[in-house]
Every structure is written in C-alpha cells, then in structure tokens.
Amino acid sequence: MTRLPVVAFALLTAAAVEPQVLTELPRAANGRPDLSGVWQTLNTAHWNLEPHVSDYPVLLELGAQFAVPPGPGVVVGGEIPYLPEARAERDRRFENRLADDPEGKCYMGGVPRSTYMPYPFQILQNERDIVIYYQFATAFRRIFVDGKEEAPLDSWMGWSNGRWDGDTFVVEVTGLNGLTWLDRAGNYASGNARITERYTPLGPNHLQYEATIEDPTVFSRPWTIRMPLYRIVDEDFRVLEFKCEPYAEEKIYGHLRKPGTEPPAGASSR
Amino acid sequence: MRKPTTLAAAALAAAVISLCAEAQKHPRTAWGDPDLTGAYSEFTTAPLERDPSYGEREFLREDEYEEFAKRRLEQRFDADDTEPGTQEDVHYSMGQFALSENEGVHSLNLRTSIVTQPKNGRIPPLTAAAVARRDARAAARRGKEFDGPEMRSLTERCIIWSSTQPPILPRGYNSNLQIFQSPGYVIIQGEMGDPRIIPTDGRTLPDKLLPQWNGTSVGRWEGETFVIETAGFHPESAWRNASENMRVTERIRRLDEDTLEYEFMVSDPDTWAEPWGGVYPLTRLDGLLYEYACTEGNYGMANILSGARAAEKEAAEEP
C-alpha cells in the first residue's frame, strides 16, 4: 500500500486553506484604494492607549490569563494631554473600571475605540458609502463619502463624513454621545469630541490608522493615536456574531434577580 | 408608487412597471449588479396570514382594496382606549410618537395575505415534535417568568427581534431596513436588527455551520433578483418555534424606482410538514435610518424586574 494518496490529500487540504494574502494594493473602479476587507489591530491599545507595563487583572481571582499585558502605547508623543481636572476624572474611572467601563455592559464601543478593541471588523466600500461592521456588540457605522450633513442627534457610533485625500480616507466624526470610553484604563473624551480618522494603505494587507481627538473641555490640545491595521487573510473568513448581551445581564441586572434564584448555570459551551 | 390615492393610477403604474422591467431600465451599481440600495419600509396592508373567509383567493378585487386597506391603516395602539392596568395602558402611545407600523409609507398591495404558500395563505400547523419543543420551553419558564433577565424574551433582552432575522417580516414599529452594496457583498440591516453581511462572491454555505442568531447567509444574483440562502440558526432563537435546522431562501428584486419585492420560503421538516413562504413589497423611505441602541438604553428590563420584586414584597406584606 503506497502512501501517495495520503500525501495528495494533504496537499489538497493545504491548498484549500491557503491564506488570502494580496500582492498588490487593491483599487476600486474610481481609482481610490479599496479598503474592503476584514481588519484587526494587533496591540494592547484596548487595555491602555498610553505606554503601560503589565498589571494585575481587575479581579485578582481572574489570574494571569486576564492580567493586563504590557504595551508601548499608541499615543503620538506618549501621553494624553488631559486638563488637570480631566486627568483626575480619568483616574477615578480607572478605579471604578470594573463597574463602569461600558465594554463590560456590552455597549457599543464608539469611535475610535471600536477600531482597536480586540475583535475583527469589516469595511465595505462603494463610491458613495463606506460602511464598517464591528464584531463587538454588532456595531455598524455608515460613512458618507463627501458627506456634508451635520449630526442630527448624538449617538454611540457618532456621525461620520468621509473624503479622499489622495490615497488616504479621512473621516470627520461628530455627534458622539460622550458615554463611551477610549480604553479599559478609563481614558475618555466627552460628547464635545471631534475625531478625525485617517485610513492610509501601507501595502495590500496593512492600513495605517490615525485618529486625532479634539475636545477642549477635556484636553489642553488635540492629540493623535496611530497604529497599523492588519488584514485578516484566513480563507473565507466571516465576522461571526458576538451578541454580548447575555454575558452582561448578571452584571447589569443581577441585583434585581429574585432572591434565591441563580443565574444560568455557567456559560453555555455553544 | 406610494400611498396610492386612486386605483386607476395604481393600475397604470403597474402597467408601466412591467414595461420598464422588460426594458431592463433598473439602475445598476458601478460594478454592474442590479442596484437595490436604499432605505425601505416593510409595512404593507396585507396581514401575514389570510383571513380564512378568502379561501385560496390571493388577490383582492380593486373595489375591495380601499375598504381592506382602510381597516388595516386604522389599527393603532391608542392610549385613550386602553384598559387601566393592562400593558397597553402603560405603554407609550404608538400613535403619539408616529411609531405605529401602519404610519409608515407603503405600496399598493392587492394581496390578501403575505403568505402565498400553502395556497390557503396560512402558516402550516406545527408538527408534533415542534409542539413538544414549544411546550417544553414554556414549561421551563412557567412561574419563573420574572426571576431574572434570562427568563425574559429575546426581544426584551435586546438579543434579537424575531422579525429582523431572516425571513424578514413587518413588525409593530421601526419596521424599516436599509440595503448597501459593495463589490462582492450585499448588506441588509433592519432598523432594530444586526447588519447581515452577505457575500455574493460565489461561496456556498458550508456543511458545518456555527449557530448564529441571524443564521449564516450566502447570496447570488439570478438576473435582476438577489437570492439569499440562510441556515445555521441559534437553537434558542426558535423563530416561530422552528428548530436550528431551519433553512430560509429570500429573493429580492426591484419592481420600480420606489419599490422592491421581498419573497421568502422557509423549510424545516422538524417544525412544519411542508415548506411555506410569502411575498410583500418594500417601499422606499425618503429619510435615513439612525442608530438603534437597544441594550444601551434597556430601562425596560430593569423596570420589569424591579416591578416584579416590588410586587413580591407587597404580596409578602399582605396579611
């Protein structure tokens, strides 16, 4: 009995799961870079935008696998230029992060936090609209290309007008409701924030992401975060649903549970 | 064709529509697919199931339509008419906030029901297995409905509205959806639903699917029609008591500048002895859909549970 068929099968299998790495910068019919694809960051910005060493988990019994990993930070210049009273508010939020971080309640991440949460997001592009679907809390954003309208009301994901500046897609985000945080360390901006995002191709499989945050009620000057986005190249990758509501119910409503009853026994393994 | 005032105009429009279809004058995207993009109202005058008095009659006569539609359009929650102590009595008035589904724009629809198959326009009865599943679920909740958040409905928990998952059906309010397209994808988002990112790049449904609340969808173009196949539903979603093995086929095509046709078929031998389905128009909205943040503003859940705790306390204190 020859072993050839096994080898052939193995080769076929390998071919079927070949990563979908692009070799040329994709462009849309109108000549602009095609930002379509599934992207994700590969850093610790979701823990803390500023440079940070490793730290204890928010609950000690969570142990090392939920400890805070170290990271060089993504703030250009290193430190967020808080006004003194705003820095105190950031520190207060850090102390209360277990109870107050909206991520723990399955609330939409807002902008720019949704970009660097540790979950994939998908950009879909045509000449009039660019839409982004974020896995966390199934958040969705529509960016009006060359849009001029102002936000009619505040929202979690804000109001986004985009324009092309050469090969860079620039998005002005206003109308944020100020209820989101910027990371798990209590960094924040208020509802007065104006965010300018810049998406620039670094190559076929990488984007440079920049967000400049202007909010004179919280910061002494505008400041910028910068980080690469990595294309997910797994074959036929889909952004699976992360409907996080069930996992936040006990946290939000547990105190209203009928005395003597227990939450659902453990997490379902589905 | 929106809110037709005369049937003559409607009939004329219908004739024009069919001519246009023949001439293939529907808009195309920059990359050549039929263009379905826009925001649409799902409201229609046809009820989901047909009144049995119509038998197998699919369409109203034109002289019957006005009265039929008028009855439908007058159905509305009205806070003035509610009975004290009922849920309707404490719910805000849908009419007051222009939320009632029948205040949305709609197209002429002479159908007597959304359901068209089986021919009686009625959803087939549940199989014995489906009845058993439904009863077991109800029994597991009985007497515990207010114990904790996990005992409440998926809608109250902001997990999913059964009518925004495929197949999409009109619902009591916010009965709208928007469609985006990009090369290789169609995106459908119900106002209160999750975005469905539907690939049209030729991929097929895998044999093994992870359960998803909205299922997993693949799409393809058949001429002017966008066809979506969906399977792999979450077992707890139990759409109309269906099992996780339900499969849904949706077909969307443009009828005219303001109207799409939405057709669906569901198949689940564990739940219904035969597949069933229907069709209704989607009518273009002039406005935009805005963000629907459900769990972020879910005061209802806290109020329901704290109300139940207060009621228990009150009952315990009674002599």
Interface residues (C-beta under 8 A of the other chain):
Chain A: A28 A29 N30 S36 P102 K105 C106 Y107 M108 Q122 L124 Q125 N126 E127 D129 V131 Y133 A137 T138 F140 R142 P152 L153 S155 W156 M157 L179 D236 R238 V239 L240 E241 K243 E245 P246 A248 E249 E250 I252 Y253 G254 L256 R257 K258 T261 P263 P264 R270
Chain B: T29 A30 W31 K144 F146 D147 G148 P149 E150 R157 C158 I159 I160 F180 Q181 S182 P183 G184 Y185 I187 Q189 D194 P195 I197 P199 R203 L210 P211 Q212 W213 N214 T216 H234 P235 Y290 E291 A293 T295 E296 M301 A302 L305 S306 A308 R309 E312
